[in-house]
């Protein structure tokens, strides 16, 4: 295999690997963005529903009865946000692990190719020395 062929093969392999990594990163971003948007939508809906009820209150007793509901809405919003953050972290870690496995495979492949090339060179040098 000539140097140009080796260079072309290595470049092609690098481009394929970069495409795989980019695809994984893009899919992860899409999922995380969707999760964040969904969480924001749920939190906003719950908050605006509570605020709608709050605007209908006309006396102090009505406010006293709605206060615990406001605390509940706030707690649920925080729980949803924390849950989304945890899921985002878990998805990101899985994506990074997948990228790491791709990189590991590339290093192993490059090492195997370099070892094979070195062995061929040694064999050729040994044959040339005997001749």
Long-range contacts (C-beta under 8 A, 24 or more apart in sequence): 13-106, 13-109, 17-102, 17-106, 20-102, 21-99, 21-102, 24-95, 24-98, 24-99, 24-102, 25-95, 25-99, 27-95, 28-91, 28-92, 28-95, 31-91, 32-88, 32-91, 32-92, 35-84, 35-87, 35-88, 35-91, 36-84, 36-88, 38-84, 39-80, 39-81, 39-83, 39-84, 42-80, 43-77, 43-80, 43-81, 46-73, 46-76, 46-77, 47-73, 47-77, 49-73
